[in-house]
């Protein structure tokens, strides 16, 4: 690391980024892979990933003045231990990174402070910041900057920080020295591949995002494929499974925990538009929108096997969103019992939406038979 890079790393630590790496800008050797990945439809509903792909491989296409990139890791607290009795308490799970105020705002503020300090240290230099935005292949650039390797779970892994961190970048016109690529340290470990709830992780360090719970619960806007719904268990926003089992994260847990990461599912399902904005409007969870979060909560309640979930799901059959009504119907069909069937039969008579109506019909066809043993 040269003197310039040492100054950058020192200032980065002072601004809340304990790990920083620098690299000169040059085209990434990912153009053909990205082209094939997009052609295969793996972006799913994330249409923005297909925009300006040439800039993702070489940011100088958009910023011809840029000569280097500063990559930064911003740690967040690891997830608490999952609620062992969630089926009894009807508690959902939210990915750890979403705790607190939206990370875009928190990290962007620190990134702006770092850019100001660097501008003072390097008069006349230019900087442009990104926090999970813009056409940058963040993991690839972080690897090129020496911050870690891309593991089998397709996340950037750092030898001491593991993967519980967010990525941020500063493009700059400073000339920065190249560094060696960190070696792959996953070895023969396949814990993440075996633990993935939907088998989204594949051979060759690849993933099908369309099966990933993070995609399904956040980016996917429509109905969750019925075959994948049981795999959600109680995840309602994101997923931490492949990080929790990764040896490079060790036994890291947030011992204090936080109730906002284990929300009461019936309470989520009862949120109206104002309630959703009040509770999640300033958090990363807002990204999934009300109807997406309630869709996920309905699926989790259906996965609980707890008949205490029948009343909130029955109430959700009158939700203003057809997507929520349809997934509530699926959940009631999965739970079964007399009350669930009666609610579905009543909903079938009044449901105006074709897709929600089809969910109700499928739930009635597959619901467990009514009997006196089930309420």
SULVENPE-V230131 format. One record per backbone hydrogen bond with DSSP energy under -0.5 kcal/mol. CO is the residue of the C=O (numbers start at 1). NH is the residue of the N-H. If there is no record, write none. Layout:
BEGIN
co=CO nh=NH
co=CO nh=NH
END
This chain:
BEGIN
co=2 nh=6
co=3 nh=7
co=4 nh=8
co=5 nh=9
co=6 nh=10
co=7 nh=11
co=8 nh=12
co=9 nh=13
co=10 nh=14
co=11 nh=15
co=12 nh=15
co=12 nh=17
co=13 nh=16
co=16 nh=18
co=19 nh=73
co=21 nh=71
co=23 nh=69
co=28 nh=30
co=28 nh=31
co=30 nh=34
co=31 nh=35
co=32 nh=36
co=33 nh=37
co=34 nh=38
co=35 nh=39
co=36 nh=40
co=37 nh=42
co=38 nh=41
co=41 nh=44
co=43 nh=46
co=45 nh=47
co=46 nh=49
co=47 nh=50
co=48 nh=51
co=50 nh=53
co=52 nh=55
co=52 nh=56
co=53 nh=57
co=54 nh=58
co=56 nh=137
co=57 nh=28
co=58 nh=61
co=59 nh=62
co=59 nh=63
co=63 nh=66
co=67 nh=25
co=68 nh=172
co=69 nh=23
co=69 nh=71
co=70 nh=170
co=71 nh=21
co=72 nh=168
co=73 nh=19
co=73 nh=75
co=74 nh=166
co=79 nh=254
co=82 nh=84
co=83 nh=86
co=85 nh=88
co=85 nh=89
co=86 nh=90
co=86 nh=91
co=90 nh=265
co=93 nh=236
co=93 nh=237
co=95 nh=98
co=96 nh=99
co=102 nh=105
co=102 nh=106
co=103 nh=107
co=104 nh=108
co=105 nh=109
co=106 nh=110
co=107 nh=111
co=108 nh=112
co=109 nh=113
co=110 nh=114
co=111 nh=115
co=112 nh=116
co=113 nh=117
co=114 nh=118
co=115 nh=119
co=116 nh=120
co=117 nh=121
co=118 nh=122
co=122 nh=125
co=126 nh=173
co=128 nh=171
co=130 nh=169
co=134 nh=136
co=136 nh=138
co=137 nh=141
co=138 nh=142
co=139 nh=143
co=140 nh=144
co=141 nh=145
co=142 nh=147
co=143 nh=146
co=143 nh=182
co=144 nh=179
co=149 nh=151
co=149 nh=157
co=151 nh=154
co=155 nh=151
co=157 nh=149
co=158 nh=162
co=161 nh=164
co=162 nh=158
co=163 nh=165
co=164 nh=76
co=166 nh=74
co=168 nh=72
co=169 nh=130
co=170 nh=70
co=171 nh=128
co=172 nh=67
co=172 nh=68
co=174 nh=176
co=183 nh=185
co=186 nh=189
co=190 nh=194
co=191 nh=195
co=192 nh=196
co=196 nh=199
co=200 nh=208
co=202 nh=205
co=202 nh=206
co=206 nh=202
co=207 nh=209
co=208 nh=211
co=208 nh=212
co=209 nh=212
co=212 nh=216
co=213 nh=217
co=214 nh=218
co=214 nh=219
co=215 nh=219
co=215 nh=220
co=225 nh=228
co=225 nh=229
co=226 nh=229
co=226 nh=230
co=228 nh=231
co=228 nh=232
co=229 nh=232
co=230 nh=233
co=232 nh=235
co=234 nh=93
co=237 nh=95
co=240 nh=243
co=240 nh=244
co=241 nh=245
co=243 nh=246
co=246 nh=249
co=247 nh=250
co=249 nh=252
co=253 nh=255
co=258 nh=261
co=259 nh=262
co=261 nh=94
co=263 nh=92
co=263 nh=265
co=264 nh=268
co=265 nh=269
co=266 nh=270
co=268 nh=271
co=272 nh=276
co=273 nh=277
co=274 nh=278
co=275 nh=279
co=276 nh=280
co=277 nh=281
co=280 nh=283
co=280 nh=286
co=282 nh=102
co=283 nh=286
co=284 nh=287
co=285 nh=288
co=286 nh=289
co=288 nh=292
co=289 nh=293
co=290 nh=294
co=291 nh=295
co=292 nh=296
co=293 nh=297
co=294 nh=298
co=295 nh=299
co=296 nh=300
co=297 nh=301
co=298 nh=302
co=299 nh=303
co=300 nh=304
co=301 nh=304
co=301 nh=305
co=302 nh=305
co=305 nh=307
co=306 nh=309
co=307 nh=310
co=308 nh=312
co=309 nh=313
co=310 nh=314
co=311 nh=315
co=312 nh=316
co=313 nh=317
co=314 nh=317
co=315 nh=318
co=316 nh=319
co=320 nh=322
co=321 nh=325
co=322 nh=326
co=323 nh=327
co=324 nh=328
co=325 nh=329
co=326 nh=330
co=327 nh=331
co=328 nh=332
co=329 nh=333
co=330 nh=334
co=331 nh=335
co=332 nh=336
co=333 nh=368
co=337 nh=341
co=338 nh=342
co=339 nh=343
co=340 nh=344
co=341 nh=345
co=342 nh=346
co=343 nh=347
co=344 nh=348
co=345 nh=349
co=346 nh=350
co=347 nh=350
co=347 nh=351
co=353 nh=357
co=354 nh=358
co=355 nh=359
co=356 nh=360
co=357 nh=361
co=358 nh=362
co=359 nh=363
co=360 nh=364
co=361 nh=365
co=362 nh=366
co=363 nh=367
co=368 nh=337
co=371 nh=374
co=374 nh=338
co=375 nh=339
END
